[in-house]
Amino acid sequence: MGQPDEPARRGPGHLPDDAYCGVVNRFFAAAIAGEPLLVNGDGGRTRDFTYVDDAVDATLLAAVNPPAQGEVFNVGTAARSPTTELAAAIGRAVGGAMEMLHGDLRLIDNIRRPVVNIE
């Protein structure tokens, strides 16, 4: 964990210029600024987007449930969401269609369709 005076690293307040920032915050920052949304690759990649509060709730629930002690849980939505659909939804949320630019894949973009198995 960071120091109390450090900026938020995940979820609301996560700075879009942070190297570890996810695509959701980057897309919102660009959309609000009226800039094109940069989609890495062809836009066909999907992700399992899990909101930070949901991950915290799941962790706390497991921590206070005796049958969960010593067990392993995957926390996610188990749904694949295309990056281009995320960009379009964020465009609608800020007031209109957004221009999307396609850039090079990053080295960490080597899994095309990751999804959390919550079984």
VOBA-1610 file (N, C-alpha, C; in pm, whole numbers, padded with zeros to 5 digits, always signed):
BEGIN
Met+00084-00118+00000Met+00000+00000+00000Met+00088+00124+00000Gly+00038+00230-00059Gly+00112+00354-00064Gly+00098+00434+00064Gln+00168+00543+00067Gln+00162+00634+00180Gln+00032+00713+00175Pro-00018+00762+00289Pro-00146+00834+00291Pro-00151+00956+00201Asp-00037+01020+00174Asp-00039+01141+00092Asp-00023+01112-00057Glu-00010+00984-00096Glu+00001+00949-00237Glu-00136+00954-00303Pro-00141+00986-00435Pro-00271+00986-00503Pro-00328+00845-00511Ala-00460+00837-00529Ala-00526+00707-00543Ala-00465+00633-00662Arg-00445+00503-00648Arg-00382+00425-00753Arg-00482+00342-00833Arg-00601+00315-00781Arg-00699+00232-00850Arg-00838+00289-00827Gly-00929+00265-00920Gly-01066+00310-00903Gly-01079+00460-00919Pro-01182+00518-00858Pro-01201+00663-00869Pro-01077+00738-00822Gly-01035+00834-00899Gly-00917+00911-00862Gly-00788+00855-00916His-00792+00738-00979His-00671+00681-01037His-00626+00771-01152Leu-00506+00820-01143Leu-00456+00918-01239Leu-00432+00854-01376Pro-00487+00911-01483Pro-00474+00849-01615Pro-00332+00849-01670Asp-00242+00932-01616Asp-00105+00930-01665Asp-00017+00834-01586Asp-00074+00765-01489Asp-00003+00663-01412Asp+00025+00544-01504Ala+00147+00491-01500Ala+00184+00378-01586Ala+00097+00256-01562Tyr+00037+00244-01443Tyr-00045+00128-01411Tyr-00194+00155-01428Cys-00227+00268-01484Cys-00368+00304-01500Cys-00433+00214-01604Gly-00555+00172-01576Gly-00629+00090-01669Gly-00695+00172-01778Val-00746+00102-01875Val-00803+00165-01993Val-00928+00246-01961Val-01004+00208-01860Val-01126+00281-01827Val-01093+00426-01793Asn-00998+00447-01702Asn-00963+00583-01663Asn-00899+00659-01778Arg-00818+00592-01857Arg-00756+00659-01972Arg-00862+00703-02073Phe-00959+00616-02100Phe-01066+00652-02193Phe-01148+00769-02139Phe-01184+00766-02012Phe-01261+00877-01955Phe-01183+01008-01961Ala-01055+01005-01928Ala-00974+01128-01931Ala-00970+01185-02072Ala-00950+01099-02172Ala-00945+01145-02311Ala-01082+01198-02355Ala-01188+01126-02321Ala-01324+01167-02363Ala-01361+01302-02303Ile-01333+01320-02176Ile-01366+01447-02110Ile-01286+01561-02171Ala-01162+01532-02213Ala-01078+01634-02275Ala-01112+01654-02423Gly-01205+01574-02477Gly-01242+01585-02618Gly-01138+01527-02711Glu-01054+01438-02661Glu-00948+01376-02741Glu-00992+01239-02789Pro-00932+01189-02898Pro-00964+01053-02945Pro-00925+00949-02839Leu-00997+00838-02838Leu-00968+00729-02746Leu-00872+00633-02815Leu-00758+00606-02754Leu-00657+00519-02812Leu-00685+00375-02775Val-00717+00295-02876Val-00741+00152-02860Val-00616+00081-02909Asn-00557+00000-02823Asn-00437-00073-02862Asn-00476-00194-02946Gly-00417-00206-03064Gly-00448-00316-03154Gly-00572-00289-03235Asp-00634-00396-03282Asp-00747-00385-03374Asp-00881-00359-03306Gly-00883-00358-03173Gly-01006-00334-03100Gly-01085-00461-03072Gly-01037-00574-03120Gly-01107-00700-03099Gly-01075-00768-02967Arg-00979-00714-02895Arg-00944-00773-02766Arg-01055-00744-02666Thr-01074-00839-02576Thr-01175-00822-02472Thr-01107-00825-02336Arg-01178-00775-02238Arg-01129-00776-02100Arg-01246-00809-02008Asp-01214-00854-01889Asp-01312-00879-01784Asp-01296-00763-01687Phe-01378-00659-01704Phe-01366-00539-01621Phe-01440-00559-01490Thr-01366-00551-01381Thr-01423-00566-01247Thr-01400-00437-01171Tyr-01506-00379-01120Tyr-01496-00254-01047Tyr-01426-00277-00913Val-01342-00185-00873Val-01261-00200-00753Val-01347-00223-00628Asp-01460-00155-00617Asp-01546-00175-00500Asp-01599-00319-00493Asp-01626-00379-00609Asp-01672-00518-00611Asp-01562-00613-00564Ala-01438-00587-00605Ala-01326-00670-00560Ala-01305-00656-00410Val-01318-00535-00358Val-01304-00513-00212Val-01417-00583-00138Asp-01541-00569-00187Asp-01654-00635-00122Asp-01634-00787-00117Ala-01588-00845-00227Ala-01565-00989-00232Ala-01457-01031-00133Thr-01352-00952-00123Thr-01242-00983-00030Thr-01291-00976+00114Leu-01366-00872+00147Leu-01418-00858+00283Leu-01517-00969+00316Leu-01601-01005+00220Leu-01697-01113+00243Leu-01625-01245+00270Ala-01521-01272+00193Ala-01444-01395+00215Ala-01372-01392+00350Ala-01328-01274+00392Ala-01253-01262+00517Ala-01338-01289+00640Val-01468-01262+00632Val-01553-01277+00751Val-01641-01402+00745Asn-01625-01483+00643Asn-01702-01606+00629Asn-01615-01725+00665Pro-01636-01789+00779Pro-01551-01902+00819Pro-01535-02011+00713Pro-01641-02048+00637Pro-01619-02151+00535Pro-01521-02108+00424Ala-01497-01978+00410Ala-01408-01929+00306Ala-01261-01934+00348Gln-01234-01953+00475Gln-01096-01952+00524Gln-01014-02061+00455Gly-00901-02021+00403Gly-00810-02112+00334Gly-00849-02145+00191Glu-00959-02091+00143Glu-01004-02116+00006Glu-00949-02008-00088Val-00954-02035-00215Val-00909-01942-00318Val-01029-01902-00402Phe-01043-01772-00429Phe-01156-01721-00505Phe-01105-01631-00618Asn-01162-01649-00735Asn-01139-01556-00845Asn-01253-01454-00843Val-01219-01328-00848Val-01319-01222-00845Val-01322-01157-00983Gly-01438-01158-01045Gly-01452-01097-01176Gly-01597-01101-01217Thr-01623-01059-01340Thr-01760-01057-01391Thr-01791-01183-01471Ala-01686-01252-01516Ala-01699-01368-01605Ala-01761-01328-01740Ala-01749-01200-01774Ala-01802-01150-01901Ala-01689-01086-01980Arg-01688-01115-02110Arg-01588-01054-02198Arg-01646-00925-02256Ser-01574-00815-02239Ser-01619-00686-02290Ser-01516-00634-02390Pro-01554-00618-02518Pro-01461-00565-02617Pro-01419-00422-02584Thr-01294-00392-02606Thr-01241-00259-02578Thr-01315-00153-02658Thr-01352-00185-02781Thr-01423-00086-02862Thr-01562-00056-02806Glu-01628-00157-02747Glu-01759-00133-02684Glu-01743-00046-02560Leu-01636-00067-02485Leu-01608+00018-02369Leu-01588+00162-02414Ala-01509+00182-02518Ala-01484+00317-02569Ala-01615+00383-02613Ala-01700+00310-02683Ala-01827+00366-02729Ala-01917+00402-02610Ala-01920+00316-02509Ala-02003+00343-02390Ala-01953+00466-02316Ile-01823+00481-02306Ile-01767+00599-02238Ile-01798+00725-02320Gly-01790+00714-02452Gly-01828+00828-02537Gly-01971+00871-02511Arg-02062+00772-02503Arg-02203+00805-02475Arg-02219+00867-02337Ala-02142+00818-02241Ala-02153+00868-02103Ala-02110+01014-02091Val-02018+01057-02177Val-01972+01196-02168Val-02041+01285-02272Gly-02136+01228-02346Gly-02217+01315-02430Gly-02211+01294-02578Gly-02152+01189-02628Gly-02155+01169-02772Gly-02053+01068-02818Ala-02058+01039-02947Ala-01964+00944-03006Ala-01822+01001-02999Met-01728+00915-02972Met-01588+00958-02963Met-01510+00898-03078Glu-01412+00973-03126Glu-01321+00919-03227Glu-01230+00817-03160Met-01209+00704-03225Met-01118+00602-03175Met-00999+00591-03269Leu-00881+00592-03211Leu-00760+00568-03287Leu-00705+00433-03246His-00649+00362-03342His-00589+00231-03312His-00438+00244-03312Gly-00377+00202-03201Gly-00232+00207-03188Gly-00175+00067-03181Asp-00046+00060-03162Asp+00023-00068-03151Asp-00017-00140-03023Leu-00009-00272-03029Leu-00030-00351-02907Leu+00085-00327-02811Arg+00055-00333-02683Arg+00159-00324-02582Arg+00212-00464-02555Leu+00328-00474-02496Leu+00386-00604-02466Leu+00297-00687-02375Ile+00218-00621-02289Ile+00133-00696-02197Ile+00001-00739-02261Asp-00024-00701-02386Asp-00149-00735-02454Asp-00136-00866-02531Asn-00080-00968-02467Asn-00055-01093-02539Asn-00168-01196-02524Ile-00269-01166-02443Ile-00384-01255-02431Ile-00503-01184-02495Arg-00560-01246-02598Arg-00664-01178-02676Arg-00797-01171-02603Arg-00838-01274-02533Arg-00970-01276-02470Arg-00964-01328-02326Pro-00898-01254-02237Pro-00895-01301-02097Pro-01030-01282-02030Val-01065-01376-01947Val-01188-01366-01869Val-01167-01446-01741Val-01220-01396-01631Val-01204-01463-01503Val-01302-01579-01493Asn-01252-01695-01450Asn-01337-01811-01426Asn-01382-01804-01281Ile-01511-01778-01258Ile-01561-01762-01121Ile-01631-01887-01067Glu-01616-01999-01137Glu-01681-02123-01092Glu-01619-02174-00962
//
